[in-house]
């Protein structure tokens, strides 16, 4: 899904998968909110202006979509919709029938017209940091009575999954302007939770929405989310016992050193694979990485094993393709094409292309663990004198995104959380024309094969095409896969349901309970 602020959560705890483990209460339930500490921030309350993990985690709770994913499911089910289906066999028309009598928390009706308006404004505003690239295939949206109809430019079997993401959040037309982003720090949604308070960059508090009507049947408890700049700051709050859950939080070294016998800790491990890449800026002919030989040399110098072991204490796994291991369509394209940490090979690439060394590059990164990773990459790239690397740290996440798009970095560290359980989420938004990276890469060949993958309702039939795309990306090297990991969440023993936050990209806060 989405961009994610840097942070690592993995380690050698005794694992507890808490499914079905709620115990009878022997005393009245606690009334204070469950507190989550995270370095993955809410950057905006307007779904048209963000495409990041921290914001979508909140959207899953305060807004409603037509469809929603249940835990472990690859097919979304109706939420604000009563039913949804493709019309005909061409996979270019998708229609949803709305539930009756839906309302936003301010009392305004949630209608098919509100759905159309929510999608129209994303495409009209087309904010550089927004989710418009996810809807690149959308021609138009029609609202008639209780029906919403999506007209797609080409066949797309993944369309139901795309509108089940945070990008498909339905907002109130009375609050959200049609042609610009909303700046207010409040919002009326129709999801399982109400936003009762929000202090930007500090915290927010969510209360259960008793008027909610949709796919979620569980009734949650109050939750407070506290935001921290780095995993080290989350660690400090965890040690001070001011947070009950660490999400996108604790540093790798800390996790690896915790006593497995600690009965006050639960570690939940999900199936969703977060991927980490280096994005290479190709936007100008004056950029050194405009030359494919330079990009290939960078790919040949990376020592993923060193990064995984020394920086992340074996809490991540080396990645050699766009699509992570465990996702249908995964390959080892970069492993097959490039030797690992091979100075002689990289030197030969540059010499054959007539490139003068050292090649000077600017490497952008954020604070915390990302800064340690960037330092190790600098050491690897500068070995042998082929590159001279200037490290540029940007602590603010939104500013980091803007600077990346502006071209302040030649290479920048980039983490991606899957939007939905399909290889398409690691391909179309990252390397399709108009992608979220905005790094100057476009390929008619890749676009053609992406469209080919989207015509299969049996997603297993698209594996061959996904692997062909990854072969092309390894050859062109517009971005380089480095590592991936499973989502991991740490909770105190008094909290149940933490495993639901680890399962995939959806924050199911309504599953949290006090023991």
VEXDREN-2710 file (C-alpha; in Angstrom, 1 decimal):
% VEXDREN-2710
k/r/px/py/pz
1/UNK/0.0/0.0/0.0
2/UNK/1.5/3.0/0.7
3/UNK/4.6/4.7/1.8
4/UNK/5.6/4.0/5.4
5/UNK/7.8/5.9/7.8
6/UNK/11.0/4.1/8.6
7/UNK/10.9/1.8/11.7
8/UNK/11.5/-1.8/12.5
9/UNK/9.5/-4.2/14.6
10/UNK/10.7/-7.7/14.7
11/UNK/12.9/-9.8/17.0
12/UNK/13.3/-12.9/19.1
13/UNK/10.3/-12.7/21.4
14/UNK/8.4/-15.9/22.1
15/UNK/5.6/-15.5/19.5
16/UNK/2.0/-15.4/20.6
17/UNK/-0.7/-15.5/17.9
18/UNK/-3.6/-14.3/20.1
19/UNK/-6.5/-15.5/17.9
20/UNK/-9.3/-16.8/20.1
21/UNK/-7.5/-16.2/23.4
22/UNK/-9.8/-13.7/25.1
23/UNK/-10.5/-14.8/28.7
24/UNK/-13.5/-14.2/30.9
25/UNK/-13.3/-11.0/32.9
26/UNK/-13.3/-11.2/36.6
27/UNK/-13.6/-7.5/37.2
28/UNK/-15.1/-4.5/35.3
29/UNK/-13.4/-3.7/32.0
30/UNK/-10.9/-0.9/32.0
31/UNK/-12.4/2.4/30.8
32/UNK/-9.2/4.2/29.8
33/UNK/-8.2/4.0/26.1
34/UNK/-5.7/1.5/24.8
35/UNK/-2.7/3.5/23.8
36/UNK/-0.7/2.8/20.6
37/UNK/2.8/4.2/20.1
38/UNK/4.0/4.5/16.5
39/UNK/6.4/6.4/14.3
40/UNK/4.0/5.9/11.3
41/UNK/2.1/9.2/11.3
42/UNK/-1.3/10.4/10.1
43/UNK/-0.2/13.1/7.6
44/UNK/-3.6/14.4/6.6
45/UNK/-7.3/13.7/7.2
46/UNK/-8.1/14.1/3.5
47/UNK/-7.9/10.9/1.5
48/UNK/-7.3/12.8/-1.7
49/UNK/-4.0/14.1/-0.4
50/UNK/-2.1/11.1/1.0
51/UNK/-1.0/7.7/0.0
52/UNK/0.8/6.4/3.1
53/UNK/0.5/3.7/5.7
54/UNK/0.1/5.9/8.8
55/UNK/-2.9/7.8/7.3
56/UNK/-4.7/4.9/5.8
57/UNK/-4.4/3.0/9.1
58/UNK/-6.6/5.8/10.6
59/UNK/-8.9/5.9/7.6
60/UNK/-9.8/2.2/8.0
61/UNK/-11.4/3.2/11.2
62/UNK/-13.0/6.6/10.8
63/UNK/-14.1/6.4/7.2
64/UNK/-16.0/3.7/5.3
65/UNK/-15.4/2.3/1.9
66/UNK/-17.8/0.4/-0.5
67/UNK/-15.8/-2.7/0.3
68/UNK/-13.5/-3.9/3.1
69/UNK/-11.1/-6.8/3.6
70/UNK/-11.7/-9.4/6.4
71/UNK/-8.6/-10.8/8.1
72/UNK/-6.9/-13.4/5.8
73/UNK/-9.2/-12.8/2.9
74/UNK/-8.0/-12.0/-0.6
75/UNK/-11.5/-10.9/-1.7
76/UNK/-13.1/-7.8/-0.2
77/UNK/-16.7/-7.9/1.1
78/UNK/-19.4/-5.2/1.1
79/UNK/-19.1/-2.4/3.7
80/UNK/-21.0/0.8/2.8
81/UNK/-22.3/-1.2/-0.2
82/UNK/-25.0/-3.8/0.0
83/UNK/-23.4/-5.7/-2.9
84/UNK/-20.9/-5.1/-5.7
85/UNK/-20.2/-6.9/-9.0
86/UNK/-18.7/-6.5/-12.4
87/UNK/-21.3/-6.0/-15.1
88/UNK/-20.6/-8.3/-18.0
89/UNK/-17.4/-10.2/-18.7
90/UNK/-15.3/-7.4/-20.0
91/UNK/-14.2/-6.3/-16.5
92/UNK/-14.6/-2.6/-17.4
93/UNK/-17.8/-1.8/-15.6
94/UNK/-18.2/-2.3/-11.9
95/UNK/-21.4/-1.6/-10.0
96/UNK/-22.3/-1.3/-6.3
97/UNK/-25.7/-1.1/-4.7
98/UNK/-25.5/1.1/-1.5
99/UNK/-26.8/0.1/1.9
100/UNK/-29.9/1.9/3.0
101/UNK/-30.0/4.8/5.6
102/UNK/-26.2/5.4/5.9
103/UNK/-25.1/8.7/7.5
104/UNK/-21.9/10.5/8.3
105/UNK/-21.2/11.2/12.0
106/UNK/-22.5/14.8/11.6
107/UNK/-25.9/13.4/10.5
108/UNK/-25.5/14.1/6.8
109/UNK/-26.7/11.2/4.5
110/UNK/-24.1/9.0/2.9
111/UNK/-25.4/8.4/-0.6
112/UNK/-24.2/7.1/-4.0
113/UNK/-23.6/10.8/-4.9
114/UNK/-21.2/11.1/-2.0
115/UNK/-19.3/8.1/-3.3
116/UNK/-19.0/9.5/-6.7
117/UNK/-17.8/12.9/-5.3
118/UNK/-15.2/11.1/-3.2
119/UNK/-13.6/9.4/-6.2
120/UNK/-14.1/12.4/-8.6
121/UNK/-12.2/14.8/-6.3
122/UNK/-9.2/12.4/-6.0
123/UNK/-8.8/12.5/-9.8
124/UNK/-9.6/16.2/-10.0
125/UNK/-7.2/17.4/-7.3
126/UNK/-4.6/14.9/-8.3
127/UNK/-2.4/15.8/-5.4
128/UNK/1.3/14.7/-5.9
129/UNK/1.2/12.8/-2.6
130/UNK/-2.3/11.5/-3.2
131/UNK/-3.6/8.1/-4.4
132/UNK/-4.6/9.1/-7.9
133/UNK/-2.0/6.6/-9.4
134/UNK/-4.0/3.8/-7.9
135/UNK/-7.0/4.8/-10.0
136/UNK/-5.1/5.4/-13.2
137/UNK/-7.6/3.0/-15.0
138/UNK/-10.7/4.9/-13.9
139/UNK/-12.5/6.8/-16.7
140/UNK/-15.6/7.9/-14.8
141/UNK/-18.0/7.3/-11.9
142/UNK/-21.7/7.4/-12.2
143/UNK/-24.3/7.8/-9.4
144/UNK/-27.9/7.0/-10.0
145/UNK/-30.3/6.4/-7.1
146/UNK/-28.6/3.9/-4.9
147/UNK/-26.3/2.6/-7.6
148/UNK/-22.6/3.6/-8.1
149/UNK/-21.1/2.5/-11.4
150/UNK/-17.3/2.7/-12.2
151/UNK/-16.3/2.8/-15.9
152/UNK/-12.7/1.6/-16.4
153/UNK/-10.5/2.3/-19.4
154/UNK/-9.3/-1.3/-19.6
155/UNK/-10.1/-4.6/-17.9
156/UNK/-9.0/-4.7/-14.3
157/UNK/-9.8/-7.7/-12.1
158/UNK/-8.1/-6.0/-9.2
159/UNK/-10.6/-3.0/-9.1
160/UNK/-12.6/-4.3/-6.2
161/UNK/-9.4/-4.6/-4.1
162/UNK/-8.4/-1.1/-5.1
163/UNK/-11.6/0.6/-3.9
164/UNK/-11.4/-1.4/-0.7
165/UNK/-8.2/0.5/0.3
166/UNK/-7.9/3.8/2.1
167/UNK/-8.1/5.5/-1.3
168/UNK/-11.7/4.4/-1.5
169/UNK/-12.7/6.3/1.7
170/UNK/-16.1/8.0/1.4
171/UNK/-16.1/11.6/2.6
172/UNK/-18.9/14.1/3.2
173/UNK/-19.3/16.5/0.2
174/UNK/-20.5/19.1/2.7
175/UNK/-17.1/19.1/4.4
176/UNK/-14.6/18.2/1.6
177/UNK/-14.2/20.7/-1.3
178/UNK/-14.5/19.2/-4.8
179/UNK/-11.4/20.9/-6.1
180/UNK/-8.9/21.3/-3.3
181/UNK/-7.7/19.5/-0.1
182/UNK/-9.4/20.1/3.2
183/UNK/-7.1/21.6/5.8
184/UNK/-9.3/21.3/8.9
185/UNK/-8.0/18.9/11.7
186/UNK/-11.4/17.2/12.1
187/UNK/-13.6/15.0/10.0
188/UNK/-17.0/13.4/10.0
189/UNK/-16.9/9.8/8.7
190/UNK/-19.1/6.8/8.9
191/UNK/-16.6/4.1/10.0
192/UNK/-16.5/2.0/13.1
193/UNK/-14.8/4.8/15.0
194/UNK/-15.3/8.6/15.6
195/UNK/-12.4/11.0/15.7
196/UNK/-12.9/12.6/19.1
197/UNK/-9.7/14.6/19.3
198/UNK/-6.6/15.2/17.1
199/UNK/-3.3/17.1/17.9
200/UNK/-1.2/17.2/14.7
201/UNK/2.0/15.2/15.0
202/UNK/1.2/14.4/18.6
203/UNK/-1.9/12.2/19.1
204/UNK/-5.4/11.3/18.3
205/UNK/-8.3/9.7/20.2
206/UNK/-10.9/7.4/18.7
207/UNK/-14.2/6.5/20.2
208/UNK/-16.5/3.7/19.0
209/UNK/-19.2/4.9/16.5
210/UNK/-22.5/3.4/17.8
211/UNK/-24.3/4.4/14.6
212/UNK/-22.0/2.5/12.3
213/UNK/-23.6/0.2/9.8
214/UNK/-21.3/-2.1/7.7
215/UNK/-19.1/-5.1/7.5
216/UNK/-17.6/-4.8/11.0
217/UNK/-19.6/-6.6/13.7
218/UNK/-17.2/-6.2/16.6
219/UNK/-17.7/-3.3/19.0
220/UNK/-14.4/-1.8/19.9
221/UNK/-13.1/0.2/22.9
222/UNK/-11.6/3.7/23.0
223/UNK/-8.1/3.9/21.4
224/UNK/-5.5/6.7/21.6
225/UNK/-2.7/6.8/19.1
226/UNK/0.5/8.7/20.1
227/UNK/3.0/9.7/17.4
228/UNK/6.8/9.7/17.7
229/UNK/9.5/10.8/15.3
230/UNK/11.7/7.7/15.4
231/UNK/11.6/4.0/16.6
232/UNK/14.0/5.1/19.4
233/UNK/11.3/7.5/20.6
234/UNK/8.7/4.7/20.6
235/UNK/11.1/2.6/22.5
236/UNK/11.4/5.3/25.2
237/UNK/7.7/5.4/25.6
238/UNK/7.4/1.6/25.7
239/UNK/10.1/1.5/28.4
240/UNK/8.2/4.2/30.4
241/UNK/5.0/2.2/30.0
242/UNK/3.1/5.1/28.5
243/UNK/2.0/3.0/25.5
244/UNK/0.3/-0.4/25.5
245/UNK/1.1/-1.3/21.9
246/UNK/4.3/-0.6/19.8
247/UNK/3.4/-0.4/16.1
248/UNK/6.1/0.4/13.5
249/UNK/8.0/1.0/16.6
250/UNK/10.8/-0.7/18.4
251/UNK/14.3/-0.6/16.9
252/UNK/15.7/-3.9/15.6
253/UNK/18.6/-4.1/18.2
254/UNK/16.2/-3.6/21.1
255/UNK/13.8/-6.3/19.9
256/UNK/16.6/-8.8/19.2
257/UNK/17.8/-8.4/22.8
258/UNK/14.6/-8.8/24.7
259/UNK/14.2/-11.7/27.0
260/UNK/11.9/-14.4/25.3
261/UNK/10.7/-15.3/28.8
262/UNK/9.2/-11.9/29.4
263/UNK/5.5/-12.7/30.2
264/UNK/4.5/-9.1/29.8
265/UNK/5.1/-9.0/26.1
266/UNK/3.1/-10.4/23.1
267/UNK/4.6/-10.3/19.6
268/UNK/2.2/-10.8/16.7
269/UNK/3.5/-11.6/13.3
270/UNK/1.4/-11.0/10.2
271/UNK/1.4/-12.3/6.6
272/UNK/1.7/-8.9/4.9
273/UNK/5.2/-8.3/3.4
274/UNK/6.5/-4.7/3.7
275/UNK/9.1/-4.1/1.0
276/UNK/12.1/-1.7/1.1
277/UNK/13.6/-0.3/-2.1
278/UNK/16.1/2.2/-3.3
279/UNK/14.5/4.7/-5.7
280/UNK/16.8/6.0/-8.4
281/UNK/16.1/9.5/-9.8
282/UNK/16.1/9.5/-13.6
283/UNK/14.3/12.8/-14.1
284/UNK/17.1/14.8/-15.8
285/UNK/19.7/14.2/-18.4
286/UNK/22.1/15.8/-15.9
287/UNK/21.4/13.2/-13.3
288/UNK/24.2/10.5/-13.0
289/UNK/21.5/7.9/-12.6
290/UNK/19.9/8.7/-15.9
291/UNK/22.6/6.4/-17.3
292/UNK/21.5/2.7/-17.0
293/UNK/25.1/1.6/-16.5
294/UNK/25.3/3.7/-13.3
295/UNK/22.1/2.3/-12.0
296/UNK/23.2/-1.2/-12.7
297/UNK/26.5/-0.5/-10.9
298/UNK/24.6/0.6/-7.8
299/UNK/22.6/-2.6/-7.9
300/UNK/25.7/-4.7/-8.1
301/UNK/27.3/-3.0/-5.1
302/UNK/24.6/-3.7/-2.5
303/UNK/25.3/-6.2/0.2
304/UNK/21.9/-7.2/1.4
305/UNK/23.1/-9.8/3.8
306/UNK/25.3/-7.2/5.6
307/UNK/22.3/-4.8/5.9
308/UNK/20.0/-7.5/7.2
309/UNK/22.5/-8.8/9.7
310/UNK/24.4/-5.7/10.9
311/UNK/21.7/-3.0/10.6
312/UNK/18.5/-4.9/11.2
313/UNK/19.9/-7.8/13.4
314/UNK/18.3/-10.4/11.1
315/UNK/14.8/-9.0/11.5
316/UNK/14.5/-8.5/7.8
317/UNK/15.0/-10.7/4.7
318/UNK/17.0/-9.8/1.6
319/UNK/14.8/-9.0/-1.3
320/UNK/15.7/-9.5/-5.0
321/UNK/12.5/-8.6/-6.8
322/UNK/9.7/-6.0/-6.9
323/UNK/7.2/-8.6/-5.5
324/UNK/8.2/-10.0/-2.1
325/UNK/8.6/-13.6/-1.2
326/UNK/5.3/-15.2/-0.2
327/UNK/3.2/-13.2/-2.8
328/UNK/2.2/-15.0/-5.9
329/UNK/4.3/-13.6/-8.7
330/UNK/7.5/-13.3/-6.7
331/UNK/10.8/-13.8/-8.5
332/UNK/14.5/-13.4/-8.0
333/UNK/15.1/-11.1/-11.0
334/UNK/17.9/-9.0/-9.4
335/UNK/19.6/-12.0/-7.9
336/UNK/19.6/-13.7/-11.3
337/UNK/21.0/-10.6/-13.1
338/UNK/23.5/-9.1/-10.6
339/UNK/26.2/-10.5/-8.5
340/UNK/26.1/-9.5/-4.8
341/UNK/28.4/-6.8/-3.6
342/UNK/30.8/-7.3/-6.6
343/UNK/33.1/-4.3/-6.9
344/UNK/34.9/-5.6/-10.0
345/UNK/31.6/-6.2/-11.9
346/UNK/30.4/-2.6/-11.0
347/UNK/33.7/-1.1/-12.1
348/UNK/33.5/-2.9/-15.4
349/UNK/30.0/-1.6/-16.0
350/UNK/31.1/2.0/-15.4
351/UNK/34.3/1.6/-17.4
352/UNK/32.5/0.1/-20.4
353/UNK/30.0/3.0/-20.4
354/UNK/32.8/5.6/-20.3
355/UNK/31.7/6.9/-16.8
356/UNK/34.2/8.9/-14.9
357/UNK/34.6/7.9/-11.3
358/UNK/33.9/8.6/-8.5
359/UNK/30.3/9.2/-9.5
360/UNK/28.8/11.7/-7.0
361/UNK/25.3/10.9/-5.7
362/UNK/23.1/12.3/-3.0
363/UNK/21.4/9.7/-0.8
364/UNK/18.2/10.8/1.0
365/UNK/17.0/9.1/4.1
366/UNK/15.0/9.8/7.3
367/UNK/16.1/9.6/11.0
368/UNK/16.4/6.7/13.3
369/UNK/17.1/3.2/11.8
370/UNK/17.0/4.7/8.3
371/UNK/20.0/6.8/9.1
372/UNK/22.0/3.8/10.2
373/UNK/21.0/1.9/7.0
374/UNK/22.0/4.9/4.9
375/UNK/25.4/5.0/6.5
376/UNK/26.0/1.4/5.7
377/UNK/24.9/1.9/2.1
378/UNK/27.3/4.9/1.8
379/UNK/30.1/2.6/3.0
380/UNK/29.1/-0.1/0.4
381/UNK/28.9/2.4/-2.5
382/UNK/32.1/4.2/-1.7
383/UNK/34.1/1.0/-1.4
384/UNK/36.7/1.0/-4.2
385/UNK/36.2/4.7/-5.0
386/UNK/33.5/4.2/-7.6
387/UNK/31.0/6.5/-5.9
388/UNK/31.1/9.5/-3.6
389/UNK/28.0/9.7/-1.5
390/UNK/26.5/12.7/0.3
391/UNK/24.0/11.7/2.9
392/UNK/20.9/14.0/3.3
393/UNK/18.7/13.5/6.2
394/UNK/15.1/14.8/6.3
395/UNK/13.3/14.1/9.6
396/UNK/9.8/15.2/8.5
397/UNK/8.0/12.5/6.5
398/UNK/5.8/14.7/4.4
399/UNK/8.7/17.0/3.6
400/UNK/10.8/13.9/2.7
401/UNK/8.2/12.8/0.2
402/UNK/8.1/16.3/-1.4
403/UNK/11.9/16.5/-1.5
404/UNK/12.0/13.1/-3.2
405/UNK/9.6/14.2/-5.9
406/UNK/11.3/17.6/-6.3
407/UNK/14.6/15.8/-7.1
408/UNK/16.6/16.7/-4.0
409/UNK/18.0/13.2/-3.9
410/UNK/19.6/11.0/-6.6
411/UNK/18.7/7.9/-4.5
412/UNK/16.3/7.7/-1.6
413/UNK/15.2/5.0/0.8
414/UNK/11.6/4.0/0.3
415/UNK/9.3/1.6/2.2
416/UNK/6.1/0.2/0.7
417/UNK/3.2/-1.5/2.4
418/UNK/0.9/-3.5/0.1
419/UNK/-2.5/-2.0/-0.5
420/UNK/-4.2/-5.4/-0.9
421/UNK/-3.1/-9.0/-1.2
422/UNK/-2.0/-9.2/-4.8
423/UNK/1.2/-8.7/-6.7
424/UNK/-0.4/-5.8/-8.6
425/UNK/0.1/-3.6/-5.6
426/UNK/3.9/-3.9/-5.9
427/UNK/3.9/-3.3/-9.6
428/UNK/1.3/-0.8/-11.1
429/UNK/1.7/1.9/-8.4
430/UNK/5.5/1.7/-8.4
431/UNK/6.6/1.2/-12.1
432/UNK/3.5/1.9/-14.2
433/UNK/3.2/5.2/-16.0
434/UNK/2.2/8.0/-13.6
435/UNK/3.6/5.9/-10.7
436/UNK/3.8/7.3/-7.1
437/UNK/7.7/7.4/-7.3
438/UNK/7.7/10.2/-9.9
439/UNK/11.4/9.3/-10.6
440/UNK/11.2/9.6/-14.4
441/UNK/10.7/6.0/-15.2
442/UNK/8.1/4.9/-17.8
443/UNK/8.0/1.8/-20.0
444/UNK/5.5/1.0/-22.7
445/UNK/6.5/-2.6/-22.4
446/UNK/5.8/-2.7/-18.7
447/UNK/2.5/-0.8/-19.0
448/UNK/1.4/-3.4/-21.7
449/UNK/2.2/-6.3/-19.4
450/UNK/0.5/-4.7/-16.4
451/UNK/-2.7/-4.4/-18.4
452/UNK/-2.3/-8.0/-19.4
453/UNK/-2.1/-9.1/-15.7
454/UNK/-5.2/-7.2/-14.8
455/UNK/-7.5/-9.1/-17.2
456/UNK/-7.2/-12.4/-15.2
457/UNK/-9.9/-13.0/-12.5
458/UNK/-7.8/-16.1/-11.7
459/UNK/-4.8/-14.3/-10.3
460/UNK/-2.6/-17.4/-10.6
461/UNK/-2.7/-17.0/-14.4
462/UNK/-0.9/-13.6/-14.1
463/UNK/2.2/-15.0/-12.4
464/UNK/4.1/-15.4/-15.7
465/UNK/3.4/-11.8/-16.6
466/UNK/4.4/-10.5/-13.2
467/UNK/7.8/-12.3/-13.5
468/UNK/8.3/-10.8/-17.0
469/UNK/7.7/-7.3/-15.5
470/UNK/10.3/-7.9/-12.8
471/UNK/12.8/-9.1/-15.4
472/UNK/12.4/-5.8/-17.2
473/UNK/12.7/-3.8/-14.0
474/UNK/15.9/-5.7/-13.1
475/UNK/17.3/-4.8/-16.5
476/UNK/16.3/-1.1/-16.3
477/UNK/16.9/-0.7/-12.6
478/UNK/14.7/2.4/-11.9
479/UNK/14.5/1.1/-8.3
480/UNK/16.3/-1.6/-6.5
481/UNK/14.7/-4.1/-4.0
482/UNK/16.8/-4.4/-0.8
483/UNK/14.8/-6.2/1.9
484/UNK/11.3/-7.1/3.1
485/UNK/9.7/-8.1/6.4
486/UNK/6.4/-9.3/7.9
487/UNK/4.4/-6.8/9.8
488/UNK/5.0/-7.2/13.5
489/UNK/3.3/-5.6/16.5
490/UNK/4.3/-5.8/20.2
491/UNK/1.6/-5.5/22.9
492/UNK/1.5/-5.6/26.7
493/UNK/0.0/-8.8/28.1
494/UNK/-3.1/-6.9/29.3
495/UNK/-4.1/-6.1/25.7
496/UNK/-5.8/-8.6/23.4
497/UNK/-6.3/-8.3/19.6
498/UNK/-2.9/-6.9/18.8
499/UNK/-2.5/-9.7/16.2
500/UNK/-5.2/-8.0/14.1
501/UNK/-3.0/-5.0/13.6
502/UNK/-0.2/-7.2/12.3
503/UNK/-2.2/-9.3/9.8
504/UNK/-2.2/-6.9/6.8
505/UNK/-2.4/-3.2/5.8
506/UNK/-5.7/-2.8/7.7
507/UNK/-5.7/-1.4/11.2
508/UNK/-8.6/-3.3/12.9
509/UNK/-8.7/-1.3/16.1
510/UNK/-12.2/-2.6/16.8
511/UNK/-10.6/-6.0/17.6
512/UNK/-8.6/-4.6/20.5
513/UNK/-9.7/-5.4/24.1
514/UNK/-8.4/-5.2/27.6
515/UNK/-7.8/-8.6/29.2
END
